[in-house]
Amino acid sequence: MACRLDKYVWSVRLAKTRSKSADAIASGKVRLNNDLVKPSKEVRLGDEIQIIKHSAKFTFRVIQLLNKRIGAKLVQDYIVDITPEEEFERLRLYRLSQSTYREHGTGKPTKKDRRDLDGFLENW
């Protein structure tokens, strides 16, 4: 028994919808065994699924196939997370750098902020 990659990624809740799953695969953010593949590629036992999120690459190993979406509590029966610890650190650093760039909740820069920034960069 085999399952399409887009359906499997959606079924084990690595993507919110099937169309988002297919879009992520087509854009290269989801790989199968470190190869760029189409959403229709079939997943087999033991395959590794890599998901690139910002600057980190999360890796999951398929331990069981399925043909329908499952509850969040059952995900551990179908995939195992084999992501190295340094990838979690990389994502944490990315989030930290984004939060220090601009305070959370302040929105986008105002015209005055942009003028001040342009003036600063001109005088640099």
N, C-alpha and C positions, 0 to 999 in steps of 0.2 A: 504494500500500500504506500502511495506517495501523495504528497499534498503540494499545491502551488505555493510558492514563496510568499506572495502577497497575502494569500488567505492565511497562511501559517503565522506570519508576523502579526496579523490582525487577531487571529484566534488566541494567541498566547499574550495578548494585550501589550505588545511592543509598539503598536500604533493604535490611535483612537478609532479610525475608520478604515475600511478596506481601500477606499480611494486614496487616502493619505498614505497608506502603506504602499500602494502601487506607485504613487508619485515619488515617494522617498527612494524606492528601489530604482525607478527610472532615472532619477537625478544622481544616483551614485552614493547616496547616504546610507544605504543598506546593501551589504555585500554578502555573498554566500561563499564560504571557504576562501575569503579574501579576493574573490573575483567579481568583477562587474557582471551582472546577469540581468535578464529580463524578469518582470514580475511573474511570468508564467513558468519560470524554472521550477522543477520539482525538488522538494526537500526530502532528504533521506535520513535515516538514523545515523547519528554520529557527525552530521554536518555542523559546521560552525557558522553562525550568523553574526556579522559585525554591523553595529549601528554607530554611525558617526554623529555625535551631538556636540555642536560647537567645536571645541578643539580636542575632545576625548573620543576614544573608540571603545565602545562596549562590546564584549564578545559573549555569546551564548552558545551552548552546545545542545543539539536536539537529542533528547533521550527517549522520546516517544512521539509518535505521529498522532494527529487528530483530524477530524473532519468537521468540527463545529466549534464555535467560540465557547470558551470556558470561563468560569468564575475566577476572580483574582486569587482566591485561596488555593485553587488547583493548578496554577501555573507551574509551581515547583515540581509537579509530577511530569511535566512535558519538556521543560528546558532547565538547564543549570547555568548559572552565571559564572563564567571563568575569566572575567575581566581582571587584569592586573591592578593592584592597588594604586600604582602611579597614574593610571587613567582617571581614577576618582579624584586624586590630588590635582590633576590637570584641570578637571571640570570645576573643582572648588576654587582654584586660582583664577579661572576665567570669570566665574561668578563674582568673586571678590573684586577683580579689576573692573568689572562692569558696574558694581555698586559704588566704587570709589570714584569712577568717572563722573557720575552725576547722582545726586541724592535721589533715593527712591521716592516717587510721588511728585517730583518737581516738574515733570512733563518735559516737553521739548524746549530748547532755548528760545528766549524772546528776541525781538529785534535788537534791543539794547545789548543783550548777552552776545549776540552775533557781531554787532558793531565793535564791542569791547574786545572780542576775540580776534576780529580782523585787525583792529588797531594794534593789538599785542603782537600778532604775527608779522605785521608790516615793519614794526620797530625791532623785531628780533634780529 
